[in-house]
Amino acid sequence: MKKKLMTLLCSALMALGFSTSAFAAELGFVDWNAVVANYPGIKEVAQEVVAEKTRLQAQFNEQAKVLATDKEKIELANKLNAQMAKFEQRKYDPINKKIRETILSVAQANKVDSVVNANVMIVGGKDLTKKVITALKVQ
């Protein structure tokens, strides 16, 4: 009886070990900064953002000359900063969305269940950075 019980217990433990390894999730990582730096057209978008920032700075400098108080200057700066934030969001949100969609697609194609940013990965995982960059250039 003890032999049967031990055999059953060993079989159960082995089955449990096999089943947990079958459910182990593949983890991938992507160097987000490298992907963004290689995004098609990113240099032009960055130049547009810099140009808008320069334009708004010039606008602030011109309008601030006629403002009497620091409070008015701060209000103007806050207004222009909000405009700049909206401009950047309008420019970068579609890029971020496209990158995320591409990461998801590459992860699925490589049977990777979860993807993290490379700067949080210490050990292990599958580097998908080059594949994501290549996929973005093809699209």
N, C-alpha and C positions, 0 to 999 in steps of 0.2 A: 504494500500500500504506500509506504514512504517513497519507494522508487517511482511510482506512478505520479505521486504528488510533486516530487522534485522535477520530473520530466515535464509535467504540465506547467509548473512554475517557470522553468527555464524557457519553455516554448513561448509562454506569455511575455516574458521579459524580452526575448529576442524579437517577437512580433511587435512589441511596443517600440523597441529601438528602431526597427525598420520603418515603422509607420511614422515616427517623428522625423526621421531623416527625409522621408518622402515629402513632408510638409515644410521642410526648411525653405525659407524664402531667400532668393538670390538678391543680394544687395549690390547696387551700383552707385557710382558717383560721377559727378560732372564738375569740371572747373568752370563755374559760371562766368567768371571774368574772362577766361580764354574764349568761351563761346560768344560772349558779347563782343569782344574785341575782333572776332572773325566774322561777325554777322554782316552779310552783304548790305552795303549802304550805310553802315553805322558811322563812318567818318563824316558823311554828308549830314546826317542827322545831328551829330555832335557839333558840327560847324554851324548849323542852324540854331542850335541851343546857345552857343557862344555869341552868335550875332544878336539874338534876341536879348540876351543878358546885357550885352554892350549897349543896345538900343535903350533898354529900360534904365540902365545906369545913367546914360546921357539925359534921358527924360527926367530922371530924379534930379540930376545936377542943375538942369535948367529951371525946373519948377521950384526947387528948394531955395533958389536965390530970392524969390519974392515972398517966401513964407516967413512970417514974423517970429513964430515960436518953435521951440524944439518939439513940442507936442504935435504941431502940424507936420513937421518934417518926419516924425516917427509914423504918423498916420499915413503919409504919402509913401514912406518906405514899406510899410506893411501892405498897403494896397498893391504896390508894384511887385513886392515879393510874392503875393498871392497870384498875381498875373503870371509871374515867372513859373511858379509851381504848376499852374494849370497848363501852361505851354509845354513844360517838360513832361507832364503826365500824358498830354495828348500825343506827344512825339514818341515817348518810350513805352507806353502801355501796349500798343500793338506789337512792338518788338518783343517785349517780355512774354506776351501771350503766345506768339509764334514759337519762341524758344521753348516754352513749357510744353506746348503741343508736340514739338519735335522730340523733346526729351521723352515724353510719354510714348510716342511712336517707336523710337529707337529702343526704349526699355522693353516694350512689348515684343519687338522683333528679336531681341536678344534674351527673352525669357527672364527678364529682371523684374522682380516684384516691387522693389522700393529703390528710390534714387535720392541721394543726399548731395549737398554741395561738398566739393572736394576738401574744402578747408575744415570740415568737421570730421572727415574720415581719418582715422589713425592707422588702422590696420585692416587689410582685407578689402573685399569688394571688387567690383568689376568697373574699370575705367571706361566710361562711355563718351568721354569728351571728344575725341577725334571723330567718332561715328556721328555725333550730333552736329559737329561743325560741317562734316561732309554732307550730311542730310540737308542742312540749311542752305548750302551752296547749290544743291541740286534743285531745290524747290523754286 
